[in-house]
Amino acid sequence: MTLTSRERARLALSHQEGDRVPMFEISYWPETIERWEKEGLPKGADPLDYFGMDRVHFVYPDSTLRLPSELVEEGTQYRLERDSDGVLLRSIRGSYVPPSEVGWSIQTADDWRSLRQRMVATPDRFGRDTLAAARHASSQGQFVVLSPVEPAWYFIRTLGLETASVVMMQQPDFFDDVLEVMTQFNLDIIELAMQSKYPLDAVWYFSDLCYRNGMLFSPRLYRVHVLPRLRRICALCHELGLKVIYHCDGYVAELIPLLIEAGADCIQPLEARAGNDLRIYRQQYQHRIAFFGNISADVIAEGKFDTIEDEVQSKVSLAKEGGGYLYHIDHSVPPGVSFAAYSWLIECVKRYGTYA
């Protein structure tokens, strides 16, 4: 029996086996598609359709302070803009590389107190056509997720890492107030989405709280300030029948047990180059959390078919047993990955990820 993307993902996140492991990619670099069209991908083809991948539909509510955004400066190579959270962004024109954050409107507790009342979950936080689009996606069997801003990541992003790190240690009440306001916003926006009849399957947070050597701040601080609030969000999601997926780049070994304790259902994308190894994590945590990703883009970029097959076989065959695994390359698909190598990767995932 062939399942839909929604059915596969929901089974995997519930640690049950379907017809095969769910196969998602969130992002292909534009340069990757350009390369592939020269190497065999039909021009204009959607790689998700071409490779028979699963589809996820994101619903992004406006999770900002709703400050006026503005173009500050525009040159031949760079563009400087201030977004609706007051963060100053410097981007390279014509590049897929994410913009750099170079300025912040919130630097003190007084700055925050003057703005915090803006974070209210109202129906107009959702775009005019988002409900219709989500319902259409769900009717097509897509996995539909709500993706508001995660409170701890919001704190770091709106203050800047340097200021945020000092505030965490020296002004814990300031840290707690931002987290509490943003947690309540999340609880309210999730409930509002469900009351509005969005056909949601999960809440998917993007929160890069780790780098290649570990967490950006200590597990102790996370446990005291962040974990109790994430637990409240997870509890509401589970009460409403939603799973919680937590995206975090970097080395997540210290974060995983905290997520399990909070009640999160899944960790993604498990960057291999940062030292994450799905084989170790599965043996360590069994089915206490689902794993999503960890297929090394660096291994695929090398283009050696036997090495690619070993990467897939050794990880997918182990992690898929009993459900609880979803395929994803360990980040976005970069232009260093050839069309031939990626085609072989997908063939291997289908072979080793199929349930008998």
C-alpha positions as CSV (number, residue, x, y, z in Angstrom):
1,M,0.0,0.0,0.0
2,T,1.3,3.4,-1.0
3,L,0.9,6.1,1.7
4,T,0.8,9.9,1.4
5,S,3.5,12.2,2.7
6,R,1.3,13.1,5.7
7,E,0.6,9.4,6.6
8,R,4.3,8.5,6.3
9,A,5.5,11.4,8.4
10,R,2.8,10.9,11.1
11,L,3.6,7.2,11.4
12,A,7.4,7.8,11.6
13,L,7.0,10.5,14.2
14,S,4.8,8.1,16.2
15,H,7.5,5.4,15.9
16,Q,5.5,3.2,13.6
17,E,6.5,1.7,10.3
18,G,4.8,2.6,7.0
19,D,5.6,1.7,3.4
20,R,9.0,3.4,3.5
21,V,10.8,6.1,5.5
22,P,9.5,9.6,4.7
23,M,11.8,11.5,2.4
24,F,11.9,15.2,2.7
25,E,14.2,18.0,1.5
26,I,13.6,21.5,2.8
27,S,15.9,23.4,0.4
28,Y,18.0,23.0,-2.7
29,W,20.4,25.9,-3.4
30,P,19.5,27.7,-6.7
31,E,23.0,27.0,-7.9
32,T,22.4,23.3,-7.2
33,I,19.4,23.3,-9.6
34,E,21.3,25.2,-12.2
35,R,24.1,22.6,-12.1
36,W,21.7,19.7,-12.2
37,E,19.9,21.1,-15.3
38,K,23.2,20.9,-17.1
39,E,23.8,17.3,-15.8
40,G,20.4,15.7,-16.6
41,L,17.6,17.2,-14.5
42,P,14.9,18.3,-17.0
43,K,14.8,22.1,-17.2
44,G,12.1,23.6,-15.0
45,A,11.5,20.3,-13.2
46,D,10.8,20.3,-9.5
47,P,13.3,17.9,-8.0
48,L,10.8,16.8,-5.3
49,D,8.5,15.5,-8.1
50,Y,11.3,14.2,-10.2
51,F,12.8,12.1,-7.4
52,G,9.4,11.1,-5.9
53,M,10.0,12.8,-2.6
54,D,7.5,13.6,0.1
55,R,6.2,17.1,0.6
56,V,5.8,19.3,3.6
57,H,3.7,22.5,3.6
58,F,4.8,25.3,6.0
59,V,2.4,27.8,7.5
60,Y,4.5,30.8,8.7
61,P,2.5,33.1,11.0
62,D,4.0,36.6,11.4
63,S,6.0,36.1,14.6
64,T,7.6,39.6,14.7
65,L,7.2,42.8,16.6
66,R,5.7,44.3,13.5
67,L,8.0,47.3,13.4
68,P,8.3,49.2,10.1
69,S,10.7,47.4,7.8
70,E,13.0,49.6,5.7
71,L,15.7,49.6,3.1
72,V,18.6,51.4,4.7
73,E,21.2,51.2,2.0
74,E,21.6,49.6,-1.4
75,G,24.9,49.3,-3.2
76,T,26.1,47.3,-6.2
77,Q,27.2,44.3,-4.1
78,Y,25.3,44.6,-0.8
79,R,21.9,45.5,0.5
80,L,21.2,46.8,4.1
81,E,17.7,46.4,5.4
82,R,16.0,46.6,8.8
83,D,13.4,43.9,9.4
84,S,10.1,44.0,11.4
85,D,11.9,42.9,14.6
86,G,14.3,45.9,14.2
87,V,17.3,43.7,13.2
88,L,19.6,45.2,10.6
89,L,20.5,42.7,7.9
90,R,23.3,42.9,5.4
91,S,22.9,40.7,2.4
92,I,24.9,40.0,-0.7
93,R,23.0,40.9,-3.8
94,G,22.1,37.9,-6.0
95,S,23.4,35.4,-3.4
96,Y,21.6,32.5,-1.6
97,V,23.9,33.0,1.4
98,P,21.7,34.1,4.4
99,P,22.1,37.8,5.3
100,S,24.3,38.8,8.2
101,E,22.8,40.4,11.3
102,V,24.8,43.6,11.9
103,G,22.5,45.7,14.2
104,W,19.7,45.3,16.8
105,S,17.0,47.6,18.1
106,I,16.7,45.7,21.4
107,Q,19.7,46.0,23.6
108,T,18.3,46.7,27.1
109,A,15.4,45.7,29.2
110,D,13.8,49.1,28.7
111,D,14.0,48.6,24.9
112,W,12.1,45.3,25.3
113,R,9.5,46.8,27.7
114,S,8.7,49.4,25.2
115,L,7.9,46.8,22.5
116,R,6.7,43.6,24.3
117,Q,3.1,44.6,24.1
118,R,3.3,44.2,20.3
119,M,3.6,40.4,20.6
120,V,-0.1,39.5,20.5
121,A,-1.5,36.5,18.6
122,T,-4.3,37.8,16.3
123,P,-5.9,36.4,13.2
124,D,-4.1,38.8,11.0
125,R,-0.8,37.2,11.9
126,F,-1.8,34.7,9.2
127,G,-1.7,35.8,5.6
128,R,-4.9,36.1,3.6
129,D,-4.5,33.0,1.6
130,T,-2.6,30.7,4.0
131,L,-5.6,28.8,5.3
132,A,-6.8,27.9,1.7
133,A,-3.2,27.0,0.8
134,A,-2.8,24.7,3.8
135,R,-6.1,23.0,3.2
136,H,-5.2,22.4,-0.5
137,A,-1.8,21.0,0.6
138,S,-3.5,18.7,3.1
139,S,-6.0,17.5,0.5
140,Q,-3.0,16.5,-1.7
141,G,-1.6,14.4,1.1
142,Q,1.1,16.8,2.1
143,F,2.5,17.0,5.7
144,V,1.3,20.4,7.0
145,V,3.2,22.2,9.8
146,L,3.0,25.5,11.7
147,S,6.3,27.3,12.1
148,P,6.3,30.2,14.5
149,V,9.4,31.6,16.1
150,E,11.0,29.6,18.9
151,P,11.3,31.7,22.1
152,A,15.0,31.1,22.9
153,W,16.1,31.6,19.3
154,Y,14.0,34.8,19.1
155,F,15.8,36.1,22.2
156,I,19.2,35.5,20.6
157,R,18.3,36.8,17.2
158,T,16.6,40.1,18.4
159,L,19.4,41.0,20.8
160,G,22.4,39.6,18.9
161,L,24.4,36.7,20.3
162,E,26.9,38.8,22.2
163,T,24.4,40.9,24.0
164,A,22.1,38.0,24.6
165,S,24.9,35.9,26.2
166,V,25.7,38.7,28.6
167,V,22.0,39.2,29.5
168,M,21.4,35.5,30.2
169,M,24.1,35.6,32.9
170,Q,23.7,39.1,34.3
171,Q,20.0,39.8,33.8
172,P,18.1,36.5,34.0
173,D,14.8,38.4,34.7
174,F,15.1,40.1,31.3
175,F,15.8,36.8,29.7
176,D,12.9,35.2,31.4
177,D,10.5,38.0,30.4
178,V,11.3,37.7,26.7
179,L,11.0,33.9,26.9
180,E,7.6,34.1,28.7
181,V,6.1,36.7,26.3
182,M,7.2,34.6,23.3
183,T,6.1,31.3,24.9
184,Q,2.6,32.8,25.5
185,F,2.6,34.1,21.9
186,N,3.4,30.6,20.7
187,L,0.7,29.0,22.8
188,D,-1.8,31.5,21.6
189,I,-0.9,31.3,17.9
190,I,-1.0,27.5,18.0
191,E,-4.5,27.5,19.6
192,L,-5.6,30.2,17.1
193,A,-4.4,28.1,14.2
194,M,-6.3,25.1,15.4
195,Q,-9.5,27.2,16.1
196,S,-9.2,28.5,12.6
197,K,-9.3,24.9,11.3
198,Y,-5.8,24.8,9.9
199,P,-5.2,21.1,9.0
200,L,-2.0,20.9,11.0
201,D,0.1,17.8,11.6
202,A,3.0,19.3,13.6
203,V,4.7,22.4,14.9
204,W,8.2,22.8,13.4
205,Y,10.6,25.1,15.2
206,F,13.8,26.4,13.6
207,S,16.2,27.2,16.5
208,D,19.9,27.1,15.9
209,L,21.0,27.0,19.5
210,C,24.1,24.9,18.8
211,Y,27.3,25.3,16.8
212,R,29.9,22.8,15.8
213,N,31.2,22.3,19.4
214,G,28.0,22.3,21.3
215,M,25.3,24.6,22.6
216,L,25.5,28.4,22.4
217,F,24.8,28.6,26.1
218,S,25.0,26.0,28.9
219,P,22.6,23.1,29.3
220,R,22.1,24.3,32.8
221,L,20.7,27.7,31.6
222,Y,18.6,25.9,29.1
223,R,17.1,23.6,31.7
224,V,16.3,26.5,34.1
225,H,15.0,29.0,31.6
226,V,14.0,27.4,28.3
227,L,13.0,23.8,29.0
228,P,10.0,24.5,31.3
229,R,8.5,26.7,28.6
230,L,9.1,24.3,25.8
231,R,7.5,21.6,27.9
232,R,4.3,23.8,28.1
233,I,4.3,24.2,24.3
234,C,4.9,20.5,23.7
235,A,2.1,19.6,26.2
236,L,-0.4,21.9,24.3
237,C,0.7,20.4,20.9
238,H,0.2,16.9,22.1
239,E,-3.2,17.8,23.6
240,L,-4.2,19.1,20.2
241,G,-2.8,16.0,18.4
242,L,0.3,17.8,17.0
243,K,3.9,16.6,16.9
244,V,6.8,18.9,17.7
245,I,9.8,18.9,15.4
246,Y,12.9,20.9,16.5
247,H,15.4,22.0,13.9
248,C,18.9,22.9,15.3
249,D,22.1,23.1,13.3
250,G,25.5,22.2,14.9
251,Y,26.5,19.5,17.4
252,V,23.3,18.6,19.3
253,A,24.5,15.9,21.7
254,E,23.9,18.1,24.8
255,L,20.5,19.3,23.4
256,I,18.9,16.0,22.6
257,P,18.2,14.9,26.3
258,L,16.8,18.3,27.1
259,L,14.4,18.1,24.1
260,I,13.4,14.6,25.2
261,E,12.7,15.9,28.7
262,A,10.6,18.8,27.4
263,G,8.6,16.4,25.3
264,A,9.7,17.2,21.7
265,D,9.0,14.5,19.2
266,C,11.9,14.9,16.7
267,I,15.3,16.5,16.2
268,Q,16.4,17.7,12.7
269,P,18.7,17.9,10.6
270,L,21.6,16.3,12.6
271,E,24.5,17.8,10.7
272,A,27.0,15.1,10.2
273,R,29.9,17.6,9.6
274,A,29.3,18.9,13.2
275,G,29.9,15.5,14.6
276,N,26.4,14.1,15.0
277,D,26.0,10.4,14.2
278,L,22.5,8.9,13.9
279,R,23.9,5.4,14.6
280,I,25.2,6.5,18.0
281,Y,22.1,8.5,18.9
282,R,19.7,5.7,18.0
283,Q,21.5,3.2,20.2
284,Q,21.7,5.8,23.0
285,Y,18.1,7.0,23.0
286,Q,16.3,4.2,21.2
287,H,12.8,5.5,20.5
288,R,12.6,8.3,23.0
289,I,12.8,10.8,20.2
290,A,12.5,10.6,16.4
291,F,15.6,11.4,14.2
292,F,15.3,13.4,11.0
293,G,18.3,13.7,8.6
294,N,22.0,13.1,9.2
295,I,22.8,11.9,5.7
296,S,26.1,13.7,5.1
297,A,26.1,16.3,2.3
298,D,29.9,16.1,2.4
299,V,29.8,12.4,1.7
300,I,27.4,12.9,-1.2
301,A,29.5,15.7,-2.6
302,E,32.5,13.4,-2.9
303,G,30.5,11.5,-5.5
304,K,31.7,8.0,-4.6
305,F,28.8,5.6,-5.1
306,D,30.1,2.9,-2.7
307,T,30.7,5.5,0.0
308,I,27.2,7.0,-0.5
309,E,25.6,3.6,-0.3
310,D,27.4,2.8,2.9
311,E,26.4,6.2,4.4
312,V,22.7,5.4,3.7
313,Q,22.8,1.7,4.5
314,S,24.6,2.1,7.8
315,K,22.3,4.8,9.0
316,V,18.9,4.3,7.4
317,S,18.7,0.5,7.9
318,L,19.4,0.9,11.6
319,A,17.3,4.0,12.3
320,K,14.2,3.0,10.4
321,E,13.5,-0.1,12.5
322,G,10.3,0.4,14.5
323,G,9.7,3.8,12.8
324,G,11.1,7.0,14.2
325,Y,13.3,8.0,11.3
326,L,12.7,10.5,8.5
327,Y,15.2,11.1,5.6
328,H,16.8,14.4,5.0
329,I,20.2,15.4,3.9
330,D,22.0,16.9,6.8
331,H,21.3,20.5,5.7
332,S,20.2,22.2,2.5
333,V,21.4,20.5,-0.7
334,P,24.5,22.4,-1.8
335,P,25.9,22.9,-5.4
336,G,28.8,20.7,-4.6
337,V,26.5,17.7,-4.9
338,S,26.3,16.4,-8.5
339,F,23.0,15.2,-10.1
340,A,24.4,11.7,-10.5
341,A,25.5,11.5,-6.9
342,Y,22.1,12.8,-5.6
343,S,20.2,10.4,-7.9
344,W,22.2,7.5,-6.5
345,L,21.6,8.8,-3.0
346,I,17.8,8.8,-3.5
347,E,17.9,5.4,-5.1
348,C,19.8,4.1,-2.0
349,V,17.4,5.7,0.4
350,K,14.4,4.1,-1.3
351,R,16.1,0.7,-1.3
352,Y,17.2,0.7,2.3
353,G,14.3,2.8,3.6
354,T,11.6,0.5,2.3
355,Y,9.7,-1.7,4.8
356,A,9.1,-5.3,3.8
